[in-house]
Amino acid sequence: MTIENQQDIDGILKAGRVVAHVRDTMLNAIEPGMTTAELDQLGSDLLDNFGAKSAPRVTYNFPGATCISINEEAAHGIPGSRVIQAGDIVNVDVSAELDGYFADTGGTVVVPPTTTLKTRLCHATQLALKNALAEARAGVLINRIGRVIQRTAKQHDFTVIKNLAGHGIGRSLHEEPGDIVSYFNRRDTRRLHYGQVIAIEPFLSTRSTIVNETDDGWTLVGDRGNLSAQFEHTIIVTKGKPIVATLSQVAGF
């Protein structure tokens, strides 16, 4: 969507604060022995308390309130009986509708003890998002977002997952512009426009560039032994720095 008035701004920011709070609370609650279903229930209860609806549920009938992906799972992991273990890399993706407005966000943590590789992967992915946000302003070619994400990944000896991408958002979960990819596509001549609402979500990986759907019809995985991380913000495009709707209340994200 494109912002038309102050009500639109307020609506996106309100939805953004909700999903950011849910994201942070879930990430902080992760501990060994917890199932992904238990973690998802926490997110579901929080959304209910805010009067928000899970976007993947209402849009795609996803079998969970949030997407929780672990280790070899890159995205769209279904909450269930899987037990979170020490050393797991866990991604939480939270999107919701509130009063007619949608916001989408995500983050990744390593359950202690971590390794140098896992720590570097999360750091590089978060840095890729930060660098992408710096490119996101009105009039800029959309492919500059992918270029800076890909450059950041390469600088840290990681790859980008090419078939997962950011997207427009606002009045629905997925809108135009679609396919805001994490690599440089020289053929993409689209430009960002003032007031556009988009979700930027780099996926960095230890070895995979493509992920595939598993038999459950949802979960996306890379090569055997692959690890990936994702960080995501919903933003409003301006002529300068974007307005980030999904900022954390905790310093650093």
C-alpha positions in Angstrom: 0.0 0.0 0.0 0.9 3.6 -0.2 0.3 5.9 2.7 -2.5 8.4 2.0 -3.1 10.0 5.4 -2.1 10.1 9.1 -4.6 7.3 9.8 -2.6 5.0 7.6 0.7 5.9 9.3 -0.8 5.4 12.7 -2.3 2.1 11.6 0.9 0.7 10.3 2.9 1.8 13.3 0.4 0.3 15.7 0.4 -3.0 13.9 4.2 -2.8 13.8 4.5 -2.3 17.5 2.4 -5.3 18.2 4.3 -7.7 16.0 7.6 -6.3 17.3 6.6 -6.9 20.9 5.4 -10.5 20.1 8.7 -11.2 18.1 10.9 -9.9 21.0 8.9 -11.7 23.7 9.0 -15.0 21.8 12.8 -14.7 21.0 13.5 -14.0 24.7 11.4 -16.9 25.9 13.2 -19.6 23.8 15.0 -22.2 25.9 16.0 -25.8 25.6 13.2 -28.3 26.2 10.5 -26.0 24.9 8.5 -27.2 21.9 7.8 -25.0 19.0 4.1 -25.4 19.7 4.6 -24.0 23.2 6.5 -21.0 21.7 3.8 -20.4 19.1 1.1 -20.5 21.8 2.9 -17.7 23.6 2.8 -15.7 20.4 -0.8 -16.6 19.7 -1.9 -15.5 23.2 0.0 -12.2 22.9 -1.7 -11.4 19.5 -5.1 -12.2 21.1 -4.3 -9.8 24.0 -3.7 -7.0 21.5 -6.8 -7.8 19.5 -4.6 -8.7 16.5 -5.0 -11.6 14.1 -2.2 -13.9 12.9 -1.6 -12.9 9.2 -0.6 -16.3 8.0 -3.6 -17.8 9.5 -6.2 -15.4 8.1 -4.4 -15.1 4.7 -3.2 -18.6 4.0 -4.8 -20.8 6.7 -1.3 -21.6 8.0 -1.4 -24.2 10.8 0.1 -21.9 13.5 0.0 -18.3 14.7 3.7 -17.7 13.8 6.3 -19.3 11.7 9.1 -21.0 13.7 12.1 -22.4 11.8 15.0 -24.3 13.3 18.5 -25.1 11.9 17.9 -26.7 8.5 14.6 -24.9 8.2 14.9 -21.5 6.5 11.3 -20.3 6.6 7.6 -21.2 7.2 8.3 -23.8 9.8 5.1 -25.2 11.3 4.9 -25.1 15.1 4.5 -28.5 16.6 6.2 -31.2 18.7 9.7 -30.4 17.8 11.8 -29.7 20.9 14.2 -26.8 20.9 17.7 -28.0 21.8 20.8 -26.2 23.1 22.8 -24.9 20.2 19.8 -24.6 17.8 19.5 -21.6 15.6 15.8 -20.5 15.8 14.0 -18.0 13.6 10.7 -16.5 14.6 8.6 -14.7 11.9 5.5 -12.8 13.2 3.0 -11.1 11.0 -0.4 -9.8 12.0 -3.5 -7.7 11.1 -4.8 -5.1 13.4 -7.7 -2.8 12.6 -7.2 -3.4 8.9 -3.5 -2.9 8.8 -0.7 -5.5 8.4 2.9 -5.6 9.6 5.5 -8.3 9.3 8.8 -8.9 11.2 11.2 -11.6 12.1 14.4 -12.3 14.0 16.9 -15.1 14.7 18.7 -16.3 17.9 21.0 -19.1 18.8 20.1 -21.1 21.9 23.3 -21.2 24.0 25.9 -22.5 23.6 26.6 -20.9 20.3 29.4 -21.3 17.8 31.5 -18.7 15.9 29.7 -19.6 12.7 26.2 -19.3 14.1 27.1 -16.0 15.8 28.6 -14.6 12.6 25.6 -15.7 10.6 23.1 -13.9 12.8 25.3 -10.8 12.9 25.8 -10.7 9.2 22.1 -11.1 8.5 21.2 -8.3 10.9 23.8 -6.1 9.3 22.4 -6.9 5.9 19.0 -5.7 7.0 20.5 -2.5 8.5 22.4 -1.8 5.3 19.3 -2.5 3.2 17.3 0.0 5.2 19.9 2.6 4.5 19.2 2.2 0.7 15.4 2.2 1.1 14.2 5.7 0.1 11.9 7.2 -2.5 13.2 7.2 -6.0 15.8 4.5 -5.4 15.9 1.4 -7.6 14.5 -1.6 -5.7 17.4 -3.8 -6.9 19.8 -1.7 -4.7 18.3 -3.4 -1.7 19.3 -6.8 -3.1 22.7 -5.6 -4.1 23.6 -4.4 -0.6 22.3 -7.5 1.0 24.2 -9.7 -1.4 27.4 -7.7 -0.9 27.1 -7.9 2.9 26.6 -11.7 2.7 29.7 -12.1 0.5 31.8 -9.9 2.8 31.0 -12.3 5.7 31.5 -15.5 3.6 27.8 -16.3 3.4 25.3 -16.8 0.6 21.8 -15.4 0.1 18.7 -17.5 -0.4 17.4 -16.3 -3.8 13.9 -17.7 -3.7 12.8 -16.0 -0.5 12.1 -12.3 -0.7 10.6 -9.2 0.9 7.4 -7.7 -0.3 4.9 -4.9 -0.2 2.5 -4.9 2.7 -0.2 -2.8 4.4 -3.8 -3.7 3.7 -2.9 -7.3 3.2 0.1 -9.5 4.0 1.6 -9.6 0.5 1.2 -6.7 -1.9 3.1 -5.0 -4.7 6.0 -4.6 -5.0 6.6 -8.3 -4.8 9.9 -10.1 -5.0 12.2 -7.7 -3.2 15.0 -10.2 -3.5 18.3 -10.5 -1.5 20.5 -10.4 -4.6 21.2 -7.9 -7.4 18.8 -8.3 -10.3 20.0 -5.9 -13.0 16.8 -6.4 -14.9 14.6 -5.1 -12.1 14.0 -1.4 -13.0 11.3 -0.7 -10.4 11.8 2.2 -8.0 10.5 2.8 -4.5 7.9 5.5 -4.1 7.2 7.9 -1.4 4.8 6.5 1.2 5.1 2.8 0.1 4.9 0.2 2.8 7.3 -2.7 2.4 8.8 -5.6 4.3 12.6 -6.1 3.9 13.8 -9.6 5.0 17.3 -10.8 4.1 17.9 -14.5 4.4 21.6 -15.4 4.7 22.8 -19.0 4.5 25.9 -21.0 5.2 25.8 -22.9 1.9 22.3 -22.8 0.2 21.1 -20.4 -2.4 17.7 -22.1 -3.0 15.3 -23.6 -0.5 12.7 -26.3 -1.2 9.3 -27.1 0.3 9.1 -30.2 2.4 6.3 -32.8 2.4 4.3 -30.8 5.0 3.5 -28.3 2.2 4.9 -25.3 4.2 8.4 -25.6 5.6 11.3 -24.5 3.4 14.7 -26.1 3.8 18.1 -25.8 2.1 20.8 -28.3 1.5 21.6 -30.9 4.2 23.6 -29.3 7.0 22.7 -25.8 5.8 22.0 -23.1 8.4 20.2 -19.8 7.7 19.1 -16.7 9.5 16.5 -14.0 8.8 15.8 -10.6 10.1 12.8 -8.5 8.9 11.3 -5.0 9.3 8.2 -3.4 8.0 9.0 0.2 6.9 7.3 3.2 5.3 9.4 4.7 2.5 10.2 8.4 2.8 12.6 10.8 1.0 15.2 10.1 3.6 15.5 7.4 6.3 12.5 5.1 6.3 10.1 4.9 9.1 10.6 1.5 10.7 7.3 0.3 12.1 8.7 -2.9 13.8 11.6 -1.5 15.9 12.4 -3.4 19.1 11.9 -1.8 22.5 15.3 -3.4 23.2 18.4 -1.7 21.9 20.0 -3.4 18.9 17.1 -4.3 16.7 
